[in-house]
Amino acid sequence: QSGSVAANPEQYDESYLCPVQVGGQTLNLDFDTGSADLWVFSTLTPASESTGHAKYNPKTSGKAKSGYTWNISYGDNSGASGTVYADKVVVGGVTATSQAVEAATSVSTQFMQDTDNDGLLGLAFSTINTVQPQQQTTFFDTVKGTLAKKLFTVDLKAGTAGTYDFGYIDNSKYSGTITYVPVKTTNGFWEFTAGAATANNRSLGSVGDAIADTGTTLMYLPTAVTSAYYAQISGSTNSADAGGYIFPCDADVPDFHIAIGGKSFTVPGEYINFTPADNSGEQCFGGIQPNTGIGFTILGDVFLKAMFVVFDQTTSAPRLGFAAQ
Ligand SMILES: O=C(CCCl)NNC1=[NH+]CCN1
């Protein structure tokens, strides 16, 4: 089988939500290549934490996995926990007849407050799924064997709907050729080695080991690369108050170029002029921030929405394919 689902941006492209049928109920989920749990707001989530969210009701067709629990925390210190059911999950027409659906009994404030978001669908490697006593497979791993090709593609866009495709590569969605690089799976992420970064034809240094993460909004880069980038923007400053680098909203924000697999890819400066940093709209928050304290360099949505990316498990050596949109 194969299929395609829309990835609808929230305000400022903070995250992208995709309609998914869970036990016949449609929920809007954040597809996250940086984690491996499919969890949903549910009728088991306290009303005080789930107002405004669509909720999965396991009573309809869910089969309780008795004694199974899950508890996840993300790079941004958000998190959730709960119990586990098996139910039918359909994404863009691709059907998992029995998928582990993790029903939330508790969610952190970030999730409680984002009422567009009804849960997450993890697309990292199942080795980091948090279900106990028995780890469960991601939606992709559950259906992989039934897909025309064991791959999915990610085509996020700036300020408009993109797509996640499962089982095929739509050649109309990218320009030029797809450049493939090997993936290191030991941490459970789609982790690869990126190369030299430049802006305004100046070297910013090498980005190095990085993860392709649709569940993270911004790009979190090595501090040396980040500070060299903002040295090119007059008036920029790393503000503890704002929580990162900000600059005047009318600044000239340079394109960011990064080498991957020997090819150069461009993130337009306008994607890096990310959001107003305060209510005056005078200072803007940067789409590139330092990776301090995260433990990984993360190429999140600001990067991904300039690219067409193939998450490929067609062979025993997973790989990532990058093309310009
Ligand atoms: O947790 C991470 C970073 C892994 Cl190093 N990405 N995925 C995600 N989902 C919700 C917030 N962030």
The ligand as a Gaussian input file, in Angstrom:
#p B3LYP/6-31G(d) Opt

LIG

1 1
 O       12.315000      15.549000      21.379000
 C       12.818000      15.930000      20.337000
 C       14.326000      16.252000      20.265000
 C       15.096000      14.968000      20.311000
 Cl      16.798000      15.315000      20.546000
 N       12.103000      16.063000      19.159000
 N       10.768000      15.801000      19.129000
 C        9.879000      16.595000      19.820000
 N        8.597000      16.292000      19.952000
 C        7.897000      17.262000      20.730000
 C        8.982000      18.255000      21.079000
 N       10.187000      17.726000      20.447000

